[in-house]
């Protein structure tokens, strides 16, 4: 059992339907095009990237801890609204940071929406700071 009574494990193919439903309830509004196939591809490419937090067997949090061989990226930190402020995000981040440290990563970055002020507090409490000298440039790709 992890810190705060939360168990963190790697998500597998059997978790995909529950994770997708969880994101609809617990994640911030997005323009993402989530699908079972995309989560399955993530798990196939990196079986340890999807971290799932459970409390008494219930899915209460997720975090994608992506390592591309060069940089450590954090996505989809989500905690169930009924279980926030219980240390679940802290536990997930600790697991991700330990994973990255094992790869020799020296820094992790997170994608956080500007308008998600609640998330800003959680990231700041975990020791992350906004990096104002960088901006993200995006280009939509055709499917």
N, CA, C and O atoms as a GROMACS GRO file, in nm:
protein
  572
    1UNK      N    1   0.085  -0.118   0.000
    1UNK     CA    2   0.000   0.000   0.000
    1UNK      C    3   0.089   0.124   0.000
    1UNK      O    4   0.186   0.133   0.075
    2UNK      N    5   0.055   0.217  -0.083
    2UNK     CA    6   0.133   0.339  -0.098
    2UNK      C    7   0.101   0.440   0.010
    2UNK      O    8   0.026   0.414   0.105
    3UNK      N    9   0.159   0.557  -0.008
    3UNK     CA   10   0.138   0.669   0.083
    3UNK      C   11  -0.010   0.707   0.084
    3UNK      O   12  -0.076   0.697  -0.019
    4UNK      N   13  -0.062   0.751   0.197
    4UNK     CA   14  -0.200   0.796   0.214
    4UNK      C   15  -0.301   0.683   0.191
    4UNK      O   16  -0.419   0.710   0.168
    5UNK      N   17  -0.257   0.557   0.196
    5UNK     CA   18  -0.348   0.445   0.174
    5UNK      C   19  -0.382   0.422   0.029
    5UNK      O   20  -0.472   0.343  -0.001
    6UNK      N   21  -0.313   0.487  -0.062
    6UNK     CA   22  -0.340   0.477  -0.205
    6UNK      C   23  -0.242   0.378  -0.267
    6UNK      O   24  -0.122   0.384  -0.241
    7UNK      N   25  -0.293   0.288  -0.349
    7UNK     CA   26  -0.209   0.197  -0.425
    7UNK      C   27  -0.190   0.254  -0.565
    7UNK      O   28  -0.288   0.294  -0.629
    8UNK      N   29  -0.066   0.260  -0.613
    8UNK     CA   30  -0.037   0.305  -0.748
    8UNK      C   31   0.020   0.186  -0.824
    8UNK      O   32   0.111   0.118  -0.776
    9UNK      N   33  -0.033   0.164  -0.942
    9UNK     CA   34   0.015   0.055  -1.027
    9UNK      C   35   0.014   0.102  -1.172
    9UNK      O   36  -0.038   0.209  -1.203
   10UNK      N   37   0.072   0.022  -1.259
   10UNK     CA   38   0.070   0.052  -1.400
   10UNK      C   39  -0.063   0.006  -1.458
   10UNK      O   40  -0.110  -0.104  -1.429
   11UNK      N   41  -0.124   0.091  -1.538
   11UNK     CA   42  -0.249   0.056  -1.603
   11UNK      C   43  -0.223  -0.039  -1.719
   11UNK      O   44  -0.124  -0.026  -1.791
   12UNK      N   45  -0.313  -0.132  -1.738
   12UNK     CA   46  -0.303  -0.229  -1.847
   12UNK      C   47  -0.425  -0.224  -1.936
   12UNK      O   48  -0.515  -0.144  -1.914
   13UNK      N   49  -0.428  -0.308  -2.038
   13UNK     CA   50  -0.540  -0.308  -2.132
   13UNK      C   51  -0.677  -0.323  -2.066
   13UNK      O   52  -0.775  -0.265  -2.113
   14UNK      N   53  -0.684  -0.399  -1.958
   14UNK     CA   54  -0.812  -0.417  -1.890
   14UNK      C   55  -0.863  -0.292  -1.820
   14UNK      O   56  -0.980  -0.284  -1.784
   15UNK      N   57  -0.775  -0.195  -1.801
   15UNK     CA   58  -0.812  -0.070  -1.734
   15UNK      C   59  -0.868   0.035  -1.830
   15UNK      O   60  -0.926   0.135  -1.786
   16UNK      N   61  -0.851   0.014  -1.959
   16UNK     CA   62  -0.881   0.119  -2.057
   16UNK      C   63  -1.024   0.171  -2.048
   16UNK      O   64  -1.042   0.292  -2.039
   17UNK      N   65  -1.127   0.086  -2.048
   17UNK     CA   66  -1.263   0.142  -2.041
   17UNK      C   67  -1.286   0.225  -1.915
   17UNK      O   68  -1.348   0.332  -1.921
   18UNK      N   69  -1.238   0.178  -1.802
   18UNK     CA   70  -1.254   0.251  -1.677
   18UNK      C   71  -1.178   0.382  -1.676
   18UNK      O   72  -1.228   0.482  -1.623
   19UNK      N   73  -1.059   0.384  -1.733
   19UNK     CA   74  -0.979   0.506  -1.739
   19UNK      C   75  -1.047   0.609  -1.828
   19UNK      O   76  -1.054   0.727  -1.792
   20UNK      N   77  -1.097   0.568  -1.942
   20UNK     CA   78  -1.166   0.662  -2.031
   20UNK      C   79  -1.289   0.722  -1.964
   20UNK      O   80  -1.313   0.842  -1.975
   21UNK      N   81  -1.366   0.640  -1.895
   21UNK     CA   82  -1.484   0.691  -1.823
   21UNK      C   83  -1.440   0.783  -1.710
   21UNK      O   84  -1.503   0.886  -1.685
   22UNK      N   85  -1.332   0.747  -1.642
   22UNK     CA   86  -1.280   0.828  -1.532
   22UNK      C   87  -1.239   0.966  -1.582
   22UNK      O   88  -1.271   1.067  -1.518
   23UNK      N   89  -1.170   0.973  -1.695
   23UNK     CA   90  -1.126   1.101  -1.749
   23UNK      C   91  -1.244   1.192  -1.781
   23UNK      O   92  -1.235   1.314  -1.766
   24UNK      N   93  -1.354   1.136  -1.826
   24UNK     CA   94  -1.473   1.217  -1.854
   24UNK      C   95  -1.525   1.283  -1.727
   24UNK      O   96  -1.578   1.394  -1.731
   25UNK      N   97  -1.509   1.215  -1.615
   25UNK     CA   98  -1.560   1.266  -1.487
   25UNK      C   99  -1.458   1.351  -1.412
   25UNK      O  100  -1.494   1.452  -1.351
   26UNK      N  101  -1.332   1.312  -1.417
   26UNK     CA  102  -1.233   1.373  -1.328
   26UNK      C  103  -1.135   1.466  -1.396
   26UNK      O  104  -1.075   1.550  -1.329
   27UNK      N  105  -1.116   1.455  -1.526
   27UNK     CA  106  -1.016   1.539  -1.595
   27UNK      C  107  -1.080   1.671  -1.638
   27UNK      O  108  -1.202   1.682  -1.649
   28UNK      N  109  -0.994   1.769  -1.661
   28UNK     CA  110  -1.042   1.900  -1.705
   28UNK      C  111  -1.096   1.889  -1.847
   28UNK      O  112  -1.062   1.796  -1.921
   29UNK      N  113  -1.182   1.983  -1.884
   29UNK     CA  114  -1.235   1.985  -2.020
   29UNK      C  115  -1.122   1.999  -2.120
   29UNK      O  116  -1.030   2.077  -2.098
   30UNK      N  117  -1.127   1.924  -2.228
   30UNK     CA  118  -1.018   1.925  -2.324
   30UNK      C  119  -1.071   1.918  -2.466
   30UNK      O  120  -1.191   1.898  -2.489
   31UNK      N  121  -0.982   1.936  -2.560
   31UNK     CA  122  -1.014   1.914  -2.700
   31UNK      C  123  -0.952   1.784  -2.750
   31UNK      O  124  -0.941   1.761  -2.870
   32UNK      N  125  -0.912   1.700  -2.657
   32UNK     CA  126  -0.848   1.574  -2.694
   32UNK      C  127  -0.950   1.479  -2.756
   32UNK      O  128  -1.070   1.490  -2.733
   33UNK      N  129  -0.899   1.389  -2.833
   33UNK     CA  130  -0.983   1.288  -2.896
   33UNK      C  131  -0.946   1.152  -2.835
   33UNK      O  132  -0.883   1.069  -2.901
   34UNK      N  133  -0.986   1.132  -2.710
   34UNK     CA  134  -0.952   1.008  -2.642
   34UNK      C  135  -1.021   0.891  -2.709
   34UNK      O  136  -1.134   0.902  -2.758
   35UNK      N  137  -0.953   0.779  -2.709
   35UNK     CA  138  -1.013   0.655  -2.760
   35UNK      C  139  -0.941   0.538  -2.695
   35UNK      O  140  -0.828   0.550  -2.648
   36UNK      N  141  -1.010   0.426  -2.694
   36UNK     CA  142  -0.948   0.306  -2.640
   36UNK      C  143  -0.823   0.270  -2.719
   36UNK      O  144  -0.724   0.226  -2.661
   37UNK      N  145  -0.826   0.289  -2.851
   37UNK     CA  146  -0.712   0.254  -2.934
   37UNK      C  147  -0.589   0.337  -2.899
   37UNK      O  148  -0.477   0.287  -2.900
   38UNK      N  149  -0.610   0.465  -2.867
   38UNK     CA  150  -0.496   0.551  -2.834
   38UNK      C  151  -0.435   0.514  -2.699
   38UNK      O  152  -0.313   0.514  -2.683
   39UNK      N  153  -0.519   0.482  -2.602
   39UNK     CA  154  -0.467   0.441  -2.471
   39UNK      C  155  -0.398   0.305  -2.484
   39UNK      O  156  -0.295   0.281  -2.422
   40UNK      N  157  -0.456   0.217  -2.563
   40UNK     CA  158  -0.393   0.087  -2.586
   40UNK      C  159  -0.255   0.105  -2.652
   40UNK      O  160  -0.160   0.036  -2.616
   41UNK      N  161  -0.244   0.196  -2.748
   41UNK     CA  162  -0.116   0.222  -2.813
   41UNK      C  163  -0.014   0.275  -2.713
   41UNK      O  164   0.104   0.238  -2.719
   42UNK      N  165  -0.057   0.362  -2.622
   42UNK     CA  166   0.032   0.412  -2.518
   42UNK      C  167   0.086   0.296  -2.434
   42UNK      O  168   0.207   0.287  -2.411
   43UNK      N  169  -0.003   0.209  -2.391
   43UNK     CA  170   0.036   0.096  -2.305
   43UNK      C  171   0.127  -0.001  -2.381
   43UNK      O  172   0.222  -0.054  -2.324
   44UNK      N  173   0.098  -0.023  -2.509
   44UNK     CA  174   0.184  -0.113  -2.588
   44UNK      C  175   0.323  -0.054  -2.605
   44UNK      O  176   0.423  -0.125  -2.597
   45UNK      N  177   0.330   0.078  -2.628
   45UNK     CA  178   0.460   0.144  -2.649
   45UNK      C  179   0.540   0.151  -2.520
   45UNK      O  180   0.662   0.132  -2.520
   46UNK      N  181   0.471   0.180  -2.410
   46UNK     CA  182   0.538   0.194  -2.281
   46UNK      C  183   0.445   0.141  -2.172
   46UNK      O  184   0.362   0.216  -2.120
   47UNK      N  185   0.458   0.015  -2.137
   47UNK     CA  186   0.366  -0.048  -2.041
   47UNK      C  187   0.367   0.013  -1.901
   47UNK      O  188   0.280  -0.019  -1.819
   48UNK      N  189   0.464   0.100  -1.871
   48UNK     CA  190   0.470   0.162  -1.739
   48UNK      C  191   0.434   0.310  -1.741
   48UNK      O  192   0.452   0.379  -1.641
   49UNK      N  193   0.385   0.360  -1.853
   49UNK     CA  194   0.356   0.504  -1.864
   49UNK      C  195   0.228   0.545  -1.795
   49UNK      O  196   0.221   0.654  -1.738
   50UNK      N  197   0.126   0.461  -1.798
   50UNK     CA  198  -0.002   0.496  -1.738
   50UNK      C  199  -0.004   0.452  -1.592
   50UNK      O  200  -0.006   0.333  -1.562
   51UNK      N  201  -0.004   0.550  -1.503
   51UNK     CA  202  -0.011   0.522  -1.360
   51UNK      C  203  -0.156   0.535  -1.316
   51UNK      O  204  -0.224   0.633  -1.348
   52UNK      N  205  -0.202   0.437  -1.241
   52UNK     CA  206  -0.339   0.432  -1.192
   52UNK      C  207  -0.335   0.427  -1.040
   52UNK      O  208  -0.267   0.343  -0.982
   53UNK      N  209  -0.409   0.516  -0.977
   53UNK     CA  210  -0.418   0.517  -0.830
   53UNK      C  211  -0.552   0.458  -0.788
   53UNK      O  212  -0.656   0.491  -0.844
   54UNK      N  213  -0.546   0.370  -0.690
   54UNK     CA  214  -0.668   0.308  -0.638
   54UNK      C  215  -0.673   0.326  -0.486
   54UNK      O  216  -0.571   0.322  -0.418
   55UNK      N  217  -0.792   0.344  -0.438
   55UNK     CA  218  -0.820   0.353  -0.295
   55UNK      C  219  -0.929   0.252  -0.266
   55UNK      O  220  -1.041   0.266  -0.315
   56UNK      N  221  -0.897   0.151  -0.188
   56UNK     CA  222  -0.991   0.042  -0.161
   56UNK      C  223  -1.046  -0.019  -0.289
   56UNK      O  224  -1.164  -0.050  -0.298
   57UNK      N  225  -0.959  -0.035  -0.389
   57UNK     CA  226  -0.998  -0.097  -0.515
   57UNK      C  227  -1.069  -0.007  -0.613
   57UNK      O  228  -1.103  -0.050  -0.723
   58UNK      N  229  -1.094   0.119  -0.575
   58UNK     CA  230  -1.164   0.213  -0.662
   58UNK      C  231  -1.064   0.303  -0.733
   58UNK      O  232  -0.970   0.354  -0.671
   59UNK      N  233  -1.083   0.323  -0.863
   59UNK     CA  234  -0.999   0.414  -0.940
   59UNK      C  235  -1.023   0.556  -0.892
   59UNK      O  236  -1.135   0.607  -0.902
   60UNK      N  237  -0.917   0.620  -0.841
   60UNK     CA  238  -0.931   0.756  -0.787
   60UNK      C  239  -0.834   0.854  -0.851
   60UNK      O  240  -0.843   0.974  -0.825
   61UNK      N  241  -0.740   0.806  -0.934
   61UNK     CA  242  -0.646   0.898  -0.994
   61UNK      C  243  -0.569   0.834  -1.108
   61UNK      O  244  -0.552   0.713  -1.114
   62UNK      N  245  -0.521   0.921  -1.199
   62UNK     CA  246  -0.437   0.876  -1.309
   62UNK      C  247  -0.327   0.978  -1.334
   62UNK      O  248  -0.339   1.095  -1.299
   63UNK      N  249  -0.222   0.931  -1.396
   63UNK     CA  250  -0.114   1.017  -1.443
   63UNK      C  251  -0.040   0.942  -1.552
   63UNK      O  252  -0.003   0.826  -1.535
   64UNK      N  253  -0.018   1.008  -1.664
   64UNK     CA  254   0.068   0.951  -1.768
   64UNK      C  255   0.207   1.008  -1.745
   64UNK      O  256   0.227   1.130  -1.746
   65UNK      N  257   0.302   0.918  -1.725
   65UNK     CA  258   0.442   0.955  -1.702
   65UNK      C  259   0.521   0.909  -1.824
   65UNK      O  260   0.576   0.799  -1.826
   66UNK      N  261   0.526   0.995  -1.924
   66UNK     CA  262   0.588   0.958  -2.051
   66UNK      C  263   0.737   0.988  -2.054
   66UNK      O  264   0.780   1.098  -2.019
   67UNK      N  265   0.812   0.891  -2.095
   67UNK     CA  266   0.958   0.905  -2.110
   67UNK      C  267   0.990   0.874  -2.255
   67UNK      O  268   0.964   0.764  -2.302
   68UNK      N  269   1.046   0.970  -2.326
   68UNK     CA  270   1.076   0.951  -2.467
   68UNK      C  271   1.224   0.918  -2.491
   68UNK      O  272   1.270   0.917  -2.605
   69UNK      N  273   1.295   0.891  -2.384
   69UNK     CA  274   1.437   0.862  -2.395
   69UNK      C  275   1.523   0.987  -2.379
   69UNK      O  276   1.645   0.979  -2.368
   70UNK      N  277   1.459   1.101  -2.379
   70UNK     CA  278   1.528   1.229  -2.370
   70UNK      C  279   1.469   1.314  -2.259
   70UNK      O  280   1.542   1.373  -2.179
   71UNK      N  281   1.336   1.321  -2.255
   71UNK     CA  282   1.268   1.406  -2.158
   71UNK      C  283   1.157   1.331  -2.086
   71UNK      O  284   1.104   1.231  -2.135
   72UNK      N  285   1.124   1.382  -1.969
   72UNK     CA  286   1.017   1.325  -1.885
   72UNK      C  287   0.896   1.417  -1.890
   72UNK      O  288   0.904   1.534  -1.852
   73UNK      N  289   0.785   1.364  -1.938
   73UNK     CA  290   0.664   1.444  -1.958
   73UNK      C  291   0.549   1.387  -1.875
   73UNK      O  292   0.531   1.266  -1.865
   74UNK      N  293   0.472   1.477  -1.816
   74UNK     CA  294   0.358   1.439  -1.734
   74UNK      C  295   0.228   1.490  -1.797
   74UNK      O  296   0.216   1.607  -1.833
   75UNK      N  297   0.133   1.400  -1.810
   75UNK     CA  298   0.003   1.432  -1.869
   75UNK      C  299  -0.107   1.364  -1.789
   75UNK      O  300  -0.083   1.267  -1.717
   76UNK      N  301  -0.225   1.416  -1.803
   76UNK     CA  302  -0.348   1.354  -1.752
   76UNK      C  303  -0.345   1.325  -1.603
   76UNK      O  304  -0.392   1.220  -1.558
   77UNK      N  305  -0.288   1.418  -1.526
   77UNK     CA  306  -0.301   1.407  -1.381
   77UNK      C  307  -0.446   1.440  -1.349
   77UNK      O  308  -0.491   1.552  -1.369
   78UNK      N  309  -0.516   1.342  -1.300
   78UNK     CA  310  -0.658   1.360  -1.268
   78UNK      C  311  -0.687   1.285  -1.139
   78UNK      O  312  -0.642   1.172  -1.120
   79UNK      N  313  -0.762   1.349  -1.052
   79UNK     CA  314  -0.806   1.287  -0.927
   79UNK      C  315  -0.957   1.303  -0.919
   79UNK      O  316  -1.011   1.409  -0.949
   80UNK      N  317  -1.022   1.196  -0.879
   80UNK     CA  318  -1.168   1.199  -0.868
   80UNK      C  319  -1.211   1.313  -0.777
   80UNK      O  320  -1.154   1.331  -0.669
   81UNK      N  321  -1.311   1.391  -0.818
   81UNK     CA  322  -1.353   1.507  -0.737
   81UNK      C  323  -1.384   1.474  -0.592
   81UNK      O  324  -1.358   1.557  -0.504
   82UNK      N  325  -1.438   1.357  -0.564
   82UNK     CA  326  -1.472   1.320  -0.427
   82UNK      C  327  -1.349   1.281  -0.344
   82UNK      O  328  -1.360   1.263  -0.222
   83UNK      N  329  -1.234   1.269  -0.408
   83UNK     CA  330  -1.115   1.224  -0.337
   83UNK      C  331  -0.998   1.322  -0.346
   83UNK      O  332  -0.884   1.287  -0.319
   84UNK      N  333  -1.028   1.443  -0.383
   84UNK     CA  334  -0.922   1.544  -0.392
   84UNK      C  335  -0.880   1.590  -0.252
   84UNK      O  336  -0.955   1.580  -0.156
   85UNK      N  337  -0.756   1.640  -0.246
   85UNK     CA  338  -0.697   1.691  -0.122
   85UNK      C  339  -0.674   1.578  -0.019
   85UNK      O  340  -0.681   1.600   0.102
   86UNK      N  341  -0.648   1.459  -0.071
   86UNK     CA  342  -0.617   1.345   0.015
   86UNK      C  343  -0.477   1.291  -0.012
   86UNK      O  344  -0.440   1.186   0.041
   87UNK      N  345  -0.398   1.363  -0.092
   87UNK     CA  346  -0.263   1.319  -0.121
   87UNK      C  347  -0.250   1.225  -0.240
   87UNK      O  348  -0.142   1.170  -0.263
   88UNK      N  349  -0.356   1.206  -0.315
   88UNK     CA  350  -0.352   1.113  -0.429
   88UNK      C  351  -0.262   1.167  -0.539
   88UNK      O  352  -0.180   1.093  -0.593
   89UNK      N  353  -0.276   1.294  -0.573
   89UNK     CA  354  -0.189   1.353  -0.676
   89UNK      C  355  -0.043   1.347  -0.631
   89UNK      O  356   0.045   1.317  -0.711
   90UNK      N  357  -0.018   1.376  -0.505
   90UNK     CA  358   0.117   1.370  -0.451
   90UNK      C  359   0.176   1.230  -0.467
   90UNK      O  360   0.292   1.215  -0.504
   91UNK      N  361   0.096   1.130  -0.439
   91UNK     CA  362   0.142   0.991  -0.450
   91UNK      C  363   0.171   0.954  -0.595
   91UNK      O  364   0.271   0.889  -0.623
   92UNK      N  365   0.084   0.995  -0.686
   92UNK     CA  366   0.105   0.968  -0.828
   92UNK      C  367   0.232   1.038  -0.878
   92UNK      O  368   0.312   0.978  -0.950
   93UNK      N  369   0.250   1.163  -0.841
   93UNK     CA  370   0.368   1.237  -0.884
   93UNK      C  371   0.496   1.176  -0.829
   93UNK      O  372   0.597   1.169  -0.899
   94UNK      N  373   0.492   1.132  -0.706
   94UNK     CA  374   0.610   1.067  -0.647
   94UNK      C  375   0.646   0.941  -0.726
   94UNK      O  376   0.764   0.917  -0.753
   95UNK      N  377   0.546   0.861  -0.763
   95UNK     CA  378   0.572   0.740  -0.841
   95UNK      C  379   0.631   0.775  -0.977
   95UNK      O  380   0.724   0.709  -1.023
   96UNK      N  381   0.578   0.878  -1.042
   96UNK     CA  382   0.630   0.920  -1.172
   96UNK      C  383   0.772   0.971  -1.160
   96UNK      O  384   0.858   0.936  -1.241
   97UNK      N  385   0.799   1.051  -1.060
   97UNK     CA  386   0.933   1.107  -1.041
   97UNK      C  387   1.034   0.998  -1.012
   97UNK      O  388   1.148   1.007  -1.057
   98UNK      N  389   0.995   0.897  -0.937
   98UNK     CA  390   1.085   0.785  -0.911
   98UNK      C  391   1.113   0.708  -1.040
   98UNK      O  392   1.226   0.665  -1.064
   99UNK      N  393   1.012   0.692  -1.122
   99UNK     CA  394   1.028   0.626  -1.252
   99UNK      C  395   1.128   0.704  -1.338
   99UNK      O  396   1.219   0.646  -1.397
  100UNK      N  397   1.109   0.834  -1.344
  100UNK     CA  398   1.197   0.918  -1.425
  100UNK      C  399   1.340   0.918  -1.372
  100UNK      O  400   1.436   0.914  -1.449
  101UNK      N  401   1.356   0.922  -1.241
  101UNK     CA  402   1.489   0.922  -1.181
  101UNK      C  403   1.565   0.794  -1.219
  101UNK      O  404   1.686   0.798  -1.241
  102UNK      N  405   1.493   0.682  -1.228
  102UNK     CA  406   1.556   0.556  -1.266
  102UNK      C  407   1.610   0.561  -1.409
  102UNK      O  408   1.704   0.489  -1.443
  103UNK      N  409   1.551   0.646  -1.493
  103UNK     CA  410   1.599   0.664  -1.631
  103UNK      C  411   1.713   0.766  -1.638
  103UNK      O  412   1.776   0.781  -1.743
  104UNK      N  413   1.740   0.836  -1.530
  104UNK     CA  414   1.842   0.938  -1.530
  104UNK      C  415   1.790   1.076  -1.570
  104UNK      O  416   1.869   1.166  -1.600
  105UNK      N  417   1.660   1.093  -1.572
  105UNK     CA  418   1.601   1.223  -1.607
  105UNK      C  419   1.638   1.325  -1.500
  105UNK      O  420   1.644   1.292  -1.381
  106UNK      N  421   1.662   1.448  -1.541
  106UNK     CA  422   1.697   1.553  -1.446
  106UNK      C  423   1.585   1.653  -1.424
  106UNK      O  424   1.594   1.739  -1.337
  107UNK      N  425   1.479   1.643  -1.504
  107UNK     CA  426   1.368   1.736  -1.491
  107UNK      C  427   1.244   1.672  -1.552
  107UNK      O  428   1.253   1.595  -1.648
  108UNK      N  429   1.129   1.705  -1.496
  108UNK     CA  430   1.001   1.661  -1.554
  108UNK      C  431   0.920   1.786  -1.588
  108UNK      O  432   0.928   1.887  -1.519
  109UNK      N  433   0.843   1.775  -1.695
  109UNK     CA  434   0.755   1.887  -1.730
  109UNK      C  435   0.611   1.837  -1.736
  109UNK      O  436   0.585   1.718  -1.757
  110UNK      N  437   0.520   1.931  -1.719
  110UNK     CA  438   0.378   1.897  -1.718
  110UNK      C  439   0.301   1.991  -1.810
  110UNK      O  440   0.332   2.110  -1.819
  111UNK      N  441   0.201   1.938  -1.876
  111UNK     CA  442   0.111   2.017  -1.957
  111UNK      C  443  -0.008   2.053  -1.868
  111UNK      O  444  -0.081   1.965  -1.822
  112UNK      N  445  -0.028   2.183  -1.844
  112UNK     CA  446  -0.135   2.228  -1.756
  112UNK      C  447  -0.208   2.344  -1.825
  112UNK      O  448  -0.145   2.440  -1.869
  113UNK      N  449  -0.338   2.334  -1.836
  113UNK     CA  450  -0.415   2.440  -1.899
  113UNK      C  451  -0.405   2.570  -1.819
  113UNK      O  452  -0.408   2.567  -1.696
  114UNK      N  453  -0.393   2.682  -1.888
  114UNK     CA  454  -0.385   2.812  -1.821
  114UNK      C  455  -0.506   2.837  -1.731
  114UNK      O  456  -0.492   2.893  -1.623
  115UNK      N  457  -0.623   2.797  -1.776
  115UNK     CA  458  -0.746   2.825  -1.701
  115UNK      C  459  -0.773   2.727  -1.588
  115UNK      O  460  -0.866   2.748  -1.510
  116UNK      N  461  -0.695   2.622  -1.577
  116UNK     CA  462  -0.718   2.522  -1.473
  116UNK      C  463  -0.647   2.564  -1.344
  116UNK      O  464  -0.546   2.506  -1.305
  117UNK      N  465  -0.702   2.666  -1.279
  117UNK     CA  466  -0.641   2.725  -1.161
  117UNK      C  467  -0.630   2.624  -1.047
  117UNK      O  468  -0.532   2.625  -0.972
  118UNK      N  469  -0.727   2.537  -1.034
  118UNK     CA  470  -0.721   2.434  -0.930
  118UNK      C  471  -0.596   2.348  -0.948
  118UNK      O  472  -0.529   2.314  -0.851
  119UNK      N  473  -0.566   2.314  -1.072
  119UNK     CA  474  -0.447   2.234  -1.100
  119UNK      C  475  -0.320   2.312  -1.072
  119UNK      O  476  -0.221   2.254  -1.027
  120UNK      N  477  -0.322   2.442  -1.096
  120UNK     CA  478  -0.202   2.523  -1.069
  120UNK      C  479  -0.161   2.509  -0.923
  120UNK      O  480  -0.042   2.498  -0.892
  121UNK      N  481  -0.258   2.510  -0.835
  121UNK     CA  482  -0.228   2.496  -0.692
  121UNK      C  483  -0.166   2.360  -0.662
  121UNK      O  484  -0.070   2.350  -0.585
  122UNK      N  485  -0.221   2.256  -0.722
  122UNK     CA  486  -0.169   2.121  -0.697
  122UNK      C  487  -0.026   2.107  -0.749
  122UNK      O  488   0.060   2.050  -0.681
  123UNK      N  489   0.000   2.158  -0.869
  123UNK     CA  490   0.135   2.149  -0.925
  123UNK      C  491   0.233   2.230  -0.842
  123UNK      O  492   0.345   2.185  -0.816
  124UNK      N  493   0.195   2.349  -0.801
  124UNK     CA  494   0.283   2.433  -0.719
  124UNK      C  495   0.313   2.365  -0.586
  124UNK      O  496   0.427   2.367  -0.539
  125UNK      N  497   0.212   2.305  -0.525
  125UNK     CA  498   0.232   2.236  -0.398
  125UNK      C  499   0.329   2.119  -0.413
  125UNK      O  500   0.397   2.081  -0.317
  126UNK      N  501   0.336   2.061  -0.533
  126UNK     CA  502   0.427   1.949  -0.558
  126UNK      C  503   0.568   1.996  -0.597
  126UNK      O  504   0.656   1.914  -0.623
  127UNK      N  505   0.588   2.129  -0.601
  127UNK     CA  506   0.721   2.182  -0.629
  127UNK      C  507   0.745   2.221  -0.774
  127UNK      O  508   0.857   2.254  -0.811
  128UNK      N  509   0.641   2.217  -0.857
  128UNK     CA  510   0.655   2.255  -0.998
  128UNK      C  511   0.629   2.405  -1.013
  128UNK      O  512   0.548   2.462  -0.940
  129UNK      N  513   0.698   2.466  -1.107
  129UNK     CA  514   0.679   2.608  -1.134
  129UNK      C  515   0.653   2.628  -1.282
  129UNK      O  516   0.700   2.552  -1.366
  130UNK      N  517   0.578   2.732  -1.311
  130UNK     CA  518   0.550   2.768  -1.450
  130UNK      C  519   0.679   2.822  -1.511
  130UNK      O  520   0.752   2.898  -1.448
  131UNK      N  521   0.705   2.782  -1.633
  131UNK     CA  522   0.826   2.824  -1.701
  131UNK      C  523   0.788   2.929  -1.806
  131UNK      O  524   0.753   2.894  -1.919
  132UNK      N  525   0.795   3.057  -1.769
  132UNK     CA  526   0.743   3.162  -1.857
  132UNK      C  527   0.824   3.185  -1.984
  132UNK      O  528   0.773   3.242  -2.081
  133UNK      N  529   0.949   3.142  -1.987
  133UNK     CA  530   1.030   3.170  -2.105
  133UNK      C  531   1.004   3.073  -2.220
  133UNK      O  532   1.061   3.088  -2.328
  134UNK      N  533   0.916   2.974  -2.198
  134UNK     CA  534   0.885   2.878  -2.303
  134UNK      C  535   0.738   2.888  -2.339
  134UNK      O  536   0.654   2.917  -2.254
  135UNK      N  537   0.708   2.864  -2.462
  135UNK     CA  538   0.571   2.853  -2.508
  135UNK      C  539   0.556   2.726  -2.589
  135UNK      O  540   0.653   2.675  -2.645
  136UNK      N  541   0.438   2.678  -2.595
  136UNK     CA  542   0.411   2.556  -2.671
  136UNK      C  543   0.356   2.595  -2.807
  136UNK      O  544   0.262   2.673  -2.816
  137UNK      N  545   0.413   2.543  -2.912
  137UNK     CA  546   0.367   2.567  -3.047
  137UNK      C  547   0.302   2.438  -3.097
  137UNK      O  548   0.360   2.330  -3.084
  138UNK      N  549   0.185   2.449  -3.152
  138UNK     CA  550   0.112   2.329  -3.196
  138UNK      C  551   0.064   2.345  -3.339
  138UNK      O  552   0.044   2.455  -3.389
  139UNK      N  553   0.047   2.232  -3.403
  139UNK     CA  554  -0.010   2.227  -3.537
  139UNK      C  555  -0.099   2.104  -3.543
  139UNK      O  556  -0.051   1.993  -3.521
  140UNK      N  557  -0.226   2.121  -3.570
  140UNK     CA  558  -0.315   2.004  -3.585
  140UNK      C  559  -0.269   1.919  -3.704
  140UNK      O  560  -0.234   1.972  -3.810
  141UNK      N  561  -0.271   1.790  -3.686
  141UNK     CA  562  -0.235   1.697  -3.792
  141UNK      C  563  -0.359   1.626  -3.842
  141UNK      O  564  -0.450   1.596  -3.765
  142UNK      N  565  -0.363   1.598  -3.968
  142UNK     CA  566  -0.476   1.524  -4.023
  142UNK      C  567  -0.463   1.378  -3.984
  142UNK      O  568  -0.354   1.322  -3.980
  143UNK      N  569  -0.575   1.319  -3.955
  143UNK     CA  570  -0.575   1.177  -3.915
  143UNK      C  571  -0.559   1.089  -4.036
  143UNK      O  572  -0.557   0.966  -4.023
   0.00000   0.00000   0.00000
